[in-house]
Amino acid sequence: MVEIRCPECQKRYRIDQSKLPASGRAVIRCVECGHKISLDVGGQSGEGPGVSPGDSGSSAADMDRQLERSGFAGDREVISNSEADILDSGKASAVVYCPDIQAQKEIEGKLMDLGFQIRFINDIDGLNHLMRFNQFQVAILYQTGHEPEDTLKSILGRFHALGPEIRRQILLLYIHLAGNISDRLSAFSRGVDYCLNPRDITEFHRIIPELQRNHELDYRVFEQVRKQVRETVI
């Protein structure tokens, strides 16, 4: 097991070493504050105090003694082998909610062609679980009927609740029958970045890179304006 602590909020985690990549670096997002904790695999956490991964045969007592020496005494969140789902931080990743099986297959194919790592979710618990360990660049929510179902509403609400520093890093796309990529007012009213039509999926190879560039530019301008407002107030 690998013991880490978030340097921002001090929340402790214990992660099964077998879920980490064999070498290189893994990045885990703290569920409490959203801070990204960088782990050099085979060594200590790249940010803040940590405990090096121990021998897989180490006993619980050995681990506890190691924790005490490293200042990790106290409650820890335990993440088991079956729970952790850590994506390669060096590759683009997307999380998708899509109850329509045919559309799901089409979305998956288009995103894979763009080089995305993809995770599909069925409910809010699935999203919460994935976001504990990963930072997604793209999130796609698919509405099957004329009105959003309760599950979709709860998932959308989770994105609305994200802190601004985390939310700005995610291109949030909402697909529904009346979606129009040019209708920014509709997107704003839903709390998403763009509303798309199911027909737009066939053009993902062109649309998503373009929207990612626009999204980055939008938030860059927003941050500049916010900075100017702060300086004016001060």
C-alpha positions as CSV (number, residue, x, y, z in Angstrom):
1,M,0.0,0.0,0.0
2,V,1.1,3.6,-0.7
3,E,0.5,6.2,2.0
4,I,0.0,9.8,0.8
5,R,-1.2,13.0,2.3
6,C,-2.7,16.0,0.6
7,P,-0.3,18.9,1.2
8,E,-3.2,21.4,1.0
9,C,-5.9,20.0,3.4
10,Q,-3.8,17.2,5.0
11,K,-6.4,14.5,4.1
12,R,-4.7,11.1,4.2
13,Y,-5.0,8.3,1.6
14,R,-3.9,4.7,1.4
15,I,-3.8,3.4,-2.1
16,D,-3.1,-0.1,-3.4
17,Q,0.2,0.0,-5.2
18,S,-0.9,-2.4,-7.9
19,K,-3.3,0.2,-9.2
20,L,-0.4,2.6,-9.9
21,P,1.5,2.5,-13.2
22,A,4.7,0.5,-13.2
23,S,6.9,3.5,-13.6
24,G,6.7,7.3,-14.1
25,R,4.3,9.6,-12.4
26,A,0.6,9.3,-11.3
27,V,-1.6,12.2,-10.3
28,I,-4.4,11.8,-7.8
29,R,-6.9,14.6,-7.1
30,C,-7.8,15.1,-3.5
31,V,-11.6,14.6,-3.0
32,E,-11.7,17.2,-0.2
33,C,-10.0,20.2,-1.8
34,G,-9.3,19.2,-5.4
35,H,-5.5,19.6,-5.1
36,K,-3.6,17.4,-7.5
37,I,-1.1,15.2,-5.7
38,S,1.8,14.0,-7.9
39,L,3.3,10.6,-7.1
40,D,6.6,9.5,-8.5
41,V,6.0,5.8,-8.7
42,G,8.4,3.8,-6.6
43,G,9.2,6.9,-4.5
44,Q,7.6,9.4,-2.3
45,S,4.8,11.8,-3.2
46,G,6.0,14.6,-5.4
47,E,4.2,17.1,-3.2
48,G,4.3,17.3,0.5
49,P,5.2,14.6,3.1
50,G,4.6,11.0,2.2
51,V,5.6,7.4,2.8
52,S,7.4,5.4,0.2
53,P,5.6,2.4,-1.1
54,G,6.5,-0.5,1.1
55,D,7.2,-4.1,0.2
56,S,4.0,-5.8,-0.8
57,G,4.7,-8.4,1.9
58,S,4.9,-5.8,4.7
59,S,2.7,-6.5,7.7
60,A,0.0,-4.1,8.9
61,A,2.1,-3.6,12.1
62,D,5.2,-2.7,10.0
63,M,3.1,-0.2,8.0
64,D,1.7,1.4,11.2
65,R,5.2,1.8,12.6
66,Q,6.3,3.3,9.3
67,L,3.3,5.7,9.5
68,E,4.2,6.8,13.0
69,R,7.8,7.5,12.1
70,S,6.6,9.6,9.1
71,G,3.9,11.5,11.0
72,F,0.9,9.7,9.5
73,A,-0.7,8.6,12.8
74,G,-4.5,9.1,12.8
75,D,-7.4,8.2,10.6
76,R,-6.7,7.4,7.0
77,E,-9.0,6.8,4.0
78,V,-8.3,3.3,2.7
79,I,-8.7,2.8,-1.1
80,S,-8.7,-0.9,-2.0
81,N,-7.5,-2.5,-5.2
82,S,-11.0,-2.9,-6.5
83,E,-11.8,0.8,-5.8
84,A,-9.0,2.8,-7.3
85,D,-9.2,3.7,-11.0
86,I,-6.2,5.9,-11.8
87,L,-5.8,7.0,-15.4
88,D,-2.5,8.0,-17.1
89,S,-2.1,11.7,-16.3
90,G,0.0,12.2,-19.4
91,K,-2.9,11.4,-21.7
92,A,-6.2,13.3,-22.3
93,S,-9.2,11.8,-20.5
94,A,-13.0,12.0,-20.8
95,V,-15.8,11.0,-18.6
96,V,-19.2,10.2,-20.3
97,Y,-22.7,9.7,-19.1
98,C,-24.8,8.3,-21.9
99,P,-27.7,5.8,-21.4
100,D,-28.2,5.4,-25.1
101,I,-26.1,2.3,-26.0
102,Q,-25.8,3.1,-29.7
103,A,-24.7,6.7,-29.0
104,Q,-22.4,5.4,-26.3
105,K,-20.6,3.3,-28.9
106,E,-20.4,6.1,-31.3
107,I,-19.0,8.5,-28.7
108,E,-16.4,6.0,-27.6
109,G,-15.2,5.4,-31.1
110,K,-14.8,9.1,-31.8
111,L,-13.0,9.8,-28.5
112,M,-10.7,6.9,-29.0
113,D,-9.8,8.3,-32.5
114,L,-8.8,11.5,-30.7
115,G,-6.6,9.6,-28.3
116,F,-8.7,10.0,-25.2
117,Q,-8.9,7.7,-22.2
118,I,-12.6,7.1,-21.6
119,R,-14.6,6.2,-18.6
120,F,-18.4,5.8,-18.7
121,I,-20.6,6.4,-15.7
122,N,-24.1,5.3,-14.8
123,D,-24.8,7.5,-11.8
124,I,-23.4,10.2,-9.5
125,D,-21.5,7.6,-7.4
126,G,-19.6,6.6,-10.4
127,L,-18.6,10.2,-11.2
128,N,-17.6,10.9,-7.6
129,H,-15.5,7.8,-7.5
130,L,-13.6,8.6,-10.7
131,M,-13.1,12.3,-9.8
132,R,-11.4,11.3,-6.6
133,F,-8.4,10.0,-8.6
134,N,-8.5,11.8,-11.9
135,Q,-8.8,15.2,-13.6
136,F,-10.8,15.0,-16.8
137,Q,-10.3,17.3,-19.7
138,V,-13.7,16.6,-21.3
139,A,-17.0,15.6,-19.7
140,I,-20.0,14.6,-22.0
141,L,-23.5,14.3,-20.7
142,Y,-26.2,12.8,-23.0
143,Q,-29.9,13.5,-22.5
144,T,-32.0,10.8,-24.1
145,G,-35.5,12.4,-23.9
146,H,-37.1,15.8,-24.0
147,E,-36.4,16.4,-20.3
148,P,-33.4,15.4,-18.3
149,E,-33.9,12.4,-15.9
150,D,-33.0,12.6,-12.2
151,T,-29.7,10.8,-12.7
152,L,-28.6,13.3,-15.3
153,K,-29.6,16.2,-13.1
154,S,-27.6,14.9,-10.1
155,I,-24.5,14.4,-12.3
156,L,-24.9,17.9,-13.8
157,G,-25.3,19.3,-10.2
158,R,-22.0,17.6,-9.3
159,F,-20.2,19.6,-11.9
160,H,-21.9,22.8,-10.8
161,A,-20.6,22.2,-7.3
162,L,-16.9,22.0,-8.4
163,G,-14.6,24.8,-7.3
164,P,-13.7,27.3,-10.1
165,E,-10.1,26.1,-10.4
166,I,-11.2,22.5,-11.1
167,R,-14.3,23.4,-13.2
168,R,-12.3,25.6,-15.6
169,Q,-10.2,22.7,-16.6
170,I,-13.1,20.6,-17.8
171,L,-14.8,21.1,-21.1
172,L,-18.4,20.2,-20.2
173,L,-20.6,19.2,-23.2
174,Y,-24.3,18.6,-23.0
175,I,-25.9,16.6,-25.8
176,H,-29.7,16.7,-26.3
177,L,-32.2,16.7,-29.2
178,A,-32.6,20.5,-29.3
179,G,-28.9,21.1,-28.8
180,N,-27.2,23.9,-30.9
181,I,-23.5,24.4,-30.6
182,S,-23.9,28.1,-31.4
183,D,-26.5,28.7,-28.7
184,R,-24.2,29.9,-25.9
185,L,-27.2,31.3,-23.9
186,S,-28.8,27.8,-23.7
187,A,-25.5,26.4,-22.6
188,F,-25.1,29.1,-20.0
189,S,-28.6,28.5,-18.6
190,R,-27.8,24.8,-18.2
191,G,-24.4,25.5,-16.5
192,V,-22.4,23.8,-19.3
193,D,-19.9,25.0,-21.8
194,Y,-21.7,23.9,-25.0
195,C,-24.9,22.2,-26.0
196,L,-24.6,19.8,-28.9
197,N,-27.0,17.9,-31.0
198,P,-26.7,14.1,-31.3
199,R,-25.8,14.6,-35.0
200,D,-22.7,16.5,-33.9
201,I,-21.1,13.2,-32.6
202,T,-20.1,12.3,-36.1
203,E,-18.0,15.5,-36.2
204,F,-16.3,15.0,-32.9
205,H,-12.9,14.7,-34.6
206,R,-13.3,18.4,-35.6
207,I,-15.6,19.8,-33.0
208,I,-13.9,18.7,-29.7
209,P,-10.3,20.1,-30.5
210,E,-11.9,23.4,-31.6
211,L,-14.1,23.6,-28.5
212,Q,-11.1,22.8,-26.3
213,R,-9.2,25.7,-27.8
214,N,-12.2,28.0,-27.4
215,H,-12.8,26.9,-23.8
216,E,-9.2,27.6,-22.8
217,L,-9.4,31.1,-24.4
218,D,-12.7,31.8,-22.7
219,Y,-11.3,31.0,-19.2
220,R,-8.1,32.9,-19.9
221,V,-10.1,36.0,-20.7
222,F,-12.3,35.4,-17.6
223,E,-9.2,35.1,-15.3
224,Q,-7.8,38.4,-16.7
225,V,-11.0,40.2,-16.1
226,R,-11.3,38.8,-12.6
227,K,-7.8,39.8,-11.8
228,Q,-8.5,43.4,-13.0
229,V,-11.6,43.5,-10.8
230,R,-9.7,42.3,-7.8
231,E,-7.0,44.9,-8.3
232,T,-9.6,47.7,-8.8
233,V,-11.4,46.7,-5.6
234,I,-8.1,46.5,-3.6
